[in-house]
Amino acid sequence: MSNLTKPKQYEDDFNNEYDNYKIIVDNIQKIYPNYRLDEQNTNLTNELADDNSNLSQSHSRLFLLKNNLDNDSTKLRSINNNMIDQINELDKDIEKLKEKYNNLLNSNNAAKYAIYDFRFSYIEQLIYNVILGIILVSTVFYKYKNK
């Protein structure tokens, strides 16, 4: 991505080339009427030929700038599409992680309530055993006392 030209550079290049193009066209507009009046004048013929050559070069540079801009735009579009694909993949991963997180939270809550249930069952069993122990001791004591 570092080899891409910045938009500001393209803007400056296009503006400079446009200014250069306008200067060449203005010069041709000034020379051409005089050239048509005196086509034998070698100075005007040479100057017009130079301006036409400069105009062709300017046109080539503008075409090259346009081509480079199109290529950079295509590269940026491709990079952008890749980033969008990566973002979509990350969004899918985030959704999966959120689902796992919610499941863990639910499991954590379920485990917390399971501990409460186990404690309640333990206390219930403990009370049952204590009562059973008291009944057994009472029965044994009662039997021992009656004998």
C-alpha positions in Angstrom: 0.0 0.0 0.0 3.0 2.3 0.5 3.7 2.4 -3.3 0.3 4.1 -3.9 0.4 7.8 -4.8 -1.5 10.1 -2.5 -4.6 11.8 -3.7 -3.1 15.2 -3.0 -0.2 14.4 -5.3 -2.6 13.4 -8.1 -4.5 16.6 -7.6 -1.3 18.7 -7.8 0.0 16.7 -10.9 -3.3 17.1 -12.7 -3.5 20.9 -11.9 0.1 21.4 -13.0 -0.5 19.5 -16.2 -3.7 21.3 -16.8 -2.0 24.7 -16.4 0.8 23.6 -18.7 -1.8 22.4 -21.2 -3.6 25.8 -21.1 -0.4 27.6 -21.7 0.4 25.5 -24.8 -3.1 25.8 -26.2 -3.0 29.6 -25.6 0.3 29.8 -27.4 -1.0 27.8 -30.3 -4.1 30.0 -30.5 -1.8 33.1 -30.7 0.5 31.6 -33.3 -1.9 29.8 -35.6 -3.6 32.8 -37.2 -0.2 34.3 -38.1 1.0 30.9 -39.3 -2.1 30.6 -41.6 -1.3 34.0 -43.0 2.4 33.2 -43.6 2.9 29.4 -43.9 6.3 30.0 -45.3 7.7 31.6 -42.2 10.0 28.9 -40.7 10.0 30.5 -37.2 6.2 30.3 -36.9 6.3 26.8 -38.4 9.0 25.6 -36.0 7.2 27.3 -33.0 3.9 25.7 -34.0 5.6 22.3 -34.4 7.2 22.6 -31.0 3.9 23.6 -29.4 2.2 20.6 -31.2 4.9 18.4 -29.8 4.5 19.8 -26.3 0.8 19.4 -26.6 1.2 15.7 -27.5 3.6 15.2 -24.6 1.2 17.0 -22.3 -1.6 14.7 -23.6 0.6 11.7 -23.0 1.4 12.8 -19.4 -2.3 13.4 -18.7 -3.1 9.9 -20.1 -0.3 8.4 -17.9 -1.7 10.2 -14.8 -5.2 9.0 -15.6 -3.9 5.5 -16.1 -1.9 5.6 -12.8 -4.9 7.0 -11.0 -7.1 4.1 -12.4 -4.5 1.5 -11.3 -4.2 3.0 -7.8 -8.0 3.1 -7.5 -8.2 -0.5 -8.5 -5.5 -1.5 -6.0 -7.3 0.5 -3.3 -10.6 -1.1 -4.1 -9.0 -4.5 -3.9 -7.3 -3.7 -0.6 -10.6 -2.3 0.7 -12.5 -5.4 -0.4 -9.9 -7.6 1.4 -10.3 -5.4 4.6 -14.1 -5.8 4.4 -13.7 -9.5 4.1 -11.4 -9.6 7.1 -13.8 -7.4 9.1 -16.7 -9.7 8.2 -14.6 -12.7 9.3 -13.8 -10.9 12.6 -17.4 -10.1 13.1 -18.3 -13.8 12.7 -15.5 -14.7 15.2 -16.8 -12.1 17.6 -20.3 -13.5 17.4 -19.0 -17.0 18.0 -17.0 -15.7 21.0 -20.0 -13.9 22.3 -22.0 -17.1 22.1 -19.3 -19.0 24.0 -19.1 -16.2 26.6 -22.9 -16.3 27.1 -22.8 -20.1 27.4 -20.0 -19.8 29.9 -22.0 -17.2 31.9 -25.0 -19.4 31.8 -22.9 -22.4 32.8 -21.3 -20.3 35.6 -24.8 -19.4 36.8 -26.0 -22.9 36.5 -22.9 -24.1 38.4 -23.6 -21.5 41.1 -27.2 -22.7 41.5 -26.0 -26.3 41.4 -23.7 -25.5 44.4 -26.7 -24.1 46.2 -28.7 -27.2 45.4 -25.8 -29.5 46.6 -25.5 -27.4 49.8 -29.2 -27.6 50.4 -29.2 -31.4 49.8 -26.1 -31.8 52.1 -27.8 -29.9 54.9 -31.0 -31.8 54.3 -29.1 -35.1 54.5 -27.2 -33.9 57.6 -30.4 -33.0 59.4 -32.0 -36.3 58.3 -28.9 -38.2 59.6 -28.9 -36.3 62.9 -32.6 -37.0 63.4 -32.0 -40.6 62.5 -29.1 -40.7 64.9 -31.2 -39.2 67.7 -34.0 -41.7 67.0 -31.5 -44.6 67.1 -29.8 -43.4 70.3 -33.3 -42.8 71.9 -34.5 -46.2 70.8 -31.3 -47.9 72.1 -31.5 -45.9 75.3 -35.2 -46.8 75.7 -34.5 -50.5 75.0 -31.6 -50.5 77.4 -33.7 -48.7 80.1 -36.6 -51.2 79.7 -34.4 -54.2 80.1 
